[in-house]
């Protein structure tokens, strides 16, 4: 559950670079929205495990959610720069 989140975070810059290379603004928001949906679903799952799993508590669930949301916000703030780099890369390689 937690290892998948790390992989999503590491794939975000590549997705934004690809969106810039494809010159698609619609694809710029898609990776962050998919990540946000995953975080909300995981948060609900952790809250659902409160009382049954020894490690699950509301404080832990909130801590994990806030930590991941701050990390996602930081990556999303950098996304326009990665998108523009992908767009410039397209212009250099393809020429249009």
MIDOSE-1310 file (N, C-alpha, C; in nm, 2 decimals, decimal comma, always signed):
residues 96
xxxx	+0,08/-0,12/+0,00/+0,00/+0,00/+0,00/+0,09/+0,13/+0,00; +0,19/+0,13/+0,08/+0,28/+0,24/+0,09/+0,39/+0,25/-0,02; +0,43/+0,13/-0,06/+0,53/+0,12/-0,17/+0,48/+0,17/-0,30; +0,35/+0,15/-0,32/+0,29/+0,20/-0,45/+0,29/+0,35/-0,45
xxxx	+0,27/+0,42/-0,34/+0,27/+0,56/-0,34/+0,40/+0,62/-0,38; +0,51/+0,56/-0,33/+0,65/+0,60/-0,37/+0,67/+0,59/-0,52; +0,62/+0,48/-0,58/+0,63/+0,47/-0,72/+0,55/+0,57/-0,80; +0,43/+0,60/-0,75/+0,35/+0,71/-0,81/+0,43/+0,84/-0,80
xxxx	+0,48/+0,87/-0,69/+0,55/+1,00/-0,67/+0,67/+1,00/-0,77; +0,74/+0,89/-0,79/+0,86/+0,90/-0,87/+0,82/+0,90/-1,02; +0,70/+0,86/-1,05/+0,65/+0,86/-1,19/+0,59/+1,00/-1,23; +0,56/+1,08/-1,14/+0,49/+1,21/-1,17/+0,58/+1,30/-1,26
xxxx	+0,71/+1,32/-1,24/+0,78/+1,41/-1,33/+0,79/+1,35/-1,47; +0,80/+1,22/-1,48/+0,81/+1,16/-1,62/+0,67/+1,18/-1,69; +0,56/+1,17/-1,62/+0,43/+1,19/-1,68/+0,42/+1,33/-1,73; +0,46/+1,43/-1,65/+0,45/+1,57/-1,69/+0,55/+1,60/-1,80
xxxx	+0,66/+1,54/-1,80/+0,76/+1,55/-1,91/+0,69/+1,50/-2,04; +0,63/+1,38/-2,03/+0,56/+1,33/-2,15/+0,44/+1,41/-2,19; +0,37/+1,47/-2,10/+0,26/+1,56/-2,13/+0,31/+1,69/-2,21; +0,43/+1,74/-2,17/+0,49/+1,85/-2,24/+0,54/+1,81/-2,37
xxxx	+0,59/+1,69/-2,38/+0,64/+1,64/-2,51/+0,52/+1,62/-2,61; +0,41/+1,57/-2,56/+0,29/+1,56/-2,64/+0,21/+1,69/-2,66; +0,26/+1,79/-2,59/+0,19/+1,92/-2,60/+0,04/+1,92/-2,57; +0,01/+1,85/-2,45/-0,12/+1,83/-2,41/-0,14/+1,89/-2,27
xxxx	-0,21/+2,00/-2,26/-0,24/+2,05/-2,12/-0,34/+1,96/-2,04; -0,42/+1,89/-2,11/-0,51/+1,80/-2,04/-0,44/+1,69/-1,97; -0,33/+1,65/-2,02/-0,25/+1,54/-1,96/-0,16/+1,60/-1,84; -0,15/+1,73/-1,83/-0,08/+1,79/-1,72/-0,15/+1,77/-1,59
xxxx	-0,28/+1,77/-1,58/-0,35/+1,75/-1,46/-0,38/+1,61/-1,43; -0,38/+1,52/-1,52/-0,42/+1,38/-1,51/-0,33/+1,31/-1,40; -0,20/+1,31/-1,40/-0,12/+1,24/-1,30/-0,15/+1,28/-1,16; -0,17/+1,41/-1,14/-0,19/+1,46/-1,00/-0,33/+1,42/-0,96
xxxx	-0,43/+1,41/-1,05/-0,57/+1,37/-1,01/-0,57/+1,22/-0,98; -0,50/+1,14/-1,06/-0,49/+1,00/-1,03/-0,42/+0,97/-0,89; -0,32/+1,05/-0,87/-0,25/+1,03/-0,74/-0,34/+1,08/-0,62; -0,41/+1,19/-0,64/-0,50/+1,23/-0,53/-0,61/+1,13/-0,51
xxxx	-0,67/+1,07/-0,61/-0,77/+0,96/-0,60/-0,71/+0,84/-0,52; -0,59/+0,81/-0,55/-0,52/+0,70/-0,48/-0,50/+0,73/-0,33; -0,46/+0,85/-0,30/-0,44/+0,89/-0,16/-0,57/+0,89/-0,08; -0,67/+0,94/-0,14/-0,80/+0,94/-0,07/-0,85/+0,80/-0,05
xxxx	-0,84/+0,71/-0,15/-0,88/+0,57/-0,13/-0,79/+0,50/-0,02; -0,66/+0,53/-0,02/-0,58/+0,47/+0,08/-0,61/+0,52/+0,22; -0,64/+0,65/+0,23/-0,68/+0,71/+0,36/-0,80/+0,64/+0,41; -0,90/+0,62/+0,32/-1,03/+0,56/+0,37/-1,00/+0,41/+0,41
xxxx	-0,91/+0,35/+0,34/-0,87/+0,21/+0,38/-0,81/+0,20/+0,52; -0,71/+0,30/+0,54/-0,65/+0,30/+0,67/-0,75/+0,33/+0,78; -0,84/+0,43/+0,76/-0,94/+0,46/+0,86/-1,03/+0,34/+0,88; -1,06/+0,26/+0,78/-1,14/+0,14/+0,79/-1,07/+0,04/+0,87
xxxx	-0,94/+0,04/+0,87/-0,87/-0,07/+0,95/-0,85/-0,03/+1,10; -0,89/+0,09/+1,14/-0,88/+0,13/+1,28/-0,96/+0,04/+1,36; -0,89/-0,02/+1,46/-0,95/-0,11/+1,55/-0,93/-0,26/+1,52; -0,89/-0,29/+1,39/-0,87/-0,42/+1,35/-0,72/-0,45/+1,33
xxxx	-0,65/-0,35/+1,28/-0,50/-0,37/+1,26/-0,43/-0,30/+1,37; -0,32/-0,36/+1,42/-0,25/-0,30/+1,53/-0,18/-0,17/+1,50; -0,15/-0,14/+1,38/-0,08/-0,02/+1,34/-0,17/+0,09/+1,30; -0,29/+0,07/+1,27/-0,39/+0,17/+1,22/-0,45/+0,25/+1,34
xxxx	-0,44/+0,38/+1,32/-0,51/+0,47/+1,42/-0,54/+0,60/+1,34; -0,64/+0,67/+1,39/-0,68/+0,80/+1,32/-0,56/+0,89/+1,31; -0,48/+0,90/+1,41/-0,36/+0,99/+1,41/-0,27/+0,95/+1,30; -0,24/+0,82/+1,29/-0,15/+0,77/+1,19/-0,21/+0,80/+1,05
xxxx	-0,34/+0,78/+1,03/-0,40/+0,80/+0,90/-0,39/+0,95/+0,86; -0,42/+1,04/+0,96/-0,41/+1,18/+0,93/-0,26/+1,22/+0,90; -0,17/+1,16/+0,97/-0,03/+1,19/+0,95/+0,02/+1,15/+0,81; -0,02/+1,03/+0,77/+0,02/+0,98/+0,64/-0,05/+1,07/+0,53
xxxx	-0,18/+1,10/+0,55/-0,25/+1,18/+0,45/-0,19/+1,32/+0,43; -0,16/+1,38/+0,54/-0,10/+1,52/+0,53/+0,03/+1,52/+0,47; +0,12/+1,42/+0,51/+0,25/+1,41/+0,45/+0,24/+1,39/+0,30; +0,16/+1,30/+0,26/+0,15/+1,27/+0,11/+0,09/+1,39/+0,04
xxxx	-0,01/+1,46/+0,10/-0,07/+1,58/+0,03/+0,03/+1,69/+0,02; +0,12/+1,71/+0,12/+0,22/+1,81/+0,11/+0,32/+1,77/+0,00; +0,36/+1,65/-0,01/+0,45/+1,60/-0,11/+0,39/+1,62/-0,25; +0,26/+1,58/-0,26/+0,19/+1,60/-0,39/+0,18/+1,75/-0,43
xxxx	+0,16/+1,83/-0,33/+0,15/+1,98/-0,36/+0,28/+2,03/-0,41; +0,39/+1,99/-0,35/+0,52/+2,03/-0,39/+0,55/+1,98/-0,53; +0,52/+1,86/-0,56/+0,55/+1,81/-0,70/+0,46/+1,88/-0,80; +0,33/+1,91/-0,76/+0,24/+1,98/-0,85/+0,29/+2,12/-0,88
xxxx	+0,35/+2,18/-0,78/+0,40/+2,32/-0,80/+0,51/+2,32/-0,90; +0,59/+2,21/-0,91/+0,70/+2,20/-1,01/+0,65/+2,15/-1,14; +0,53/+2,11/-1,15/+0,49/+2,04/-1,28/+0,49/+2,14/-1,40; +0,46/+2,27/-1,39/+0,47/+2,35/-1,51/+0,61/+2,36/-1,57
xxxx	+0,71/+2,36/-1,48/+0,85/+2,37/-1,53/+0,89/+2,24/-1,60; +0,84/+2,12/-1,55/+0,87/+2,00/-1,62/+0,80/+1,99/-1,75; +0,67/+2,04/-1,75/+0,59/+2,04/-1,87/+0,66/+2,13/-1,98; +0,70/+2,24/-1,94/+0,77/+2,33/-2,03/+0,90/+2,28/-2,08
xxxx	+0,97/+2,21/-2,00/+1,09/+2,14/-2,04/+1,06/+2,03/-2,15; +0,95/+1,96/-2,13/+0,91/+1,86/-2,22/+0,87/+1,92/-2,36; +0,80/+2,04/-2,34/+0,76/+2,11/-2,47/+0,88/+2,16/-2,54; +0,98/+2,21/-2,47/+1,11/+2,26/-2,54/+1,18/+2,14/-2,60
xxxx	+1,18/+2,03/-2,53/+1,25/+1,91/-2,58/+1,18/+1,86/-2,71; +1,05/+1,88/-2,72/+0,97/+1,84/-2,84/+1,02/+1,94/-2,96; +1,03/+2,06/-2,93/+1,07/+2,16/-3,03/+1,21/+2,13/-3,08; +1,30/+2,09/-2,99/+1,44/+2,06/-3,03/+1,44/+1,94/-3,12
xxxx	+1,37/+1,83/-3,07/+1,38/+1,70/-3,14/+1,29/+1,70/-3,27; +1,17/+1,75/-3,26/+1,08/+1,74/-3,38/+1,09/+1,87/-3,46; +1,09/+1,98/-3,40/+1,10/+2,10/-3,47/+0,97/+2,18/-3,49; +0,86/+2,13/-3,43/+0,74/+2,20/-3,44/+0,68/+2,23/-3,31
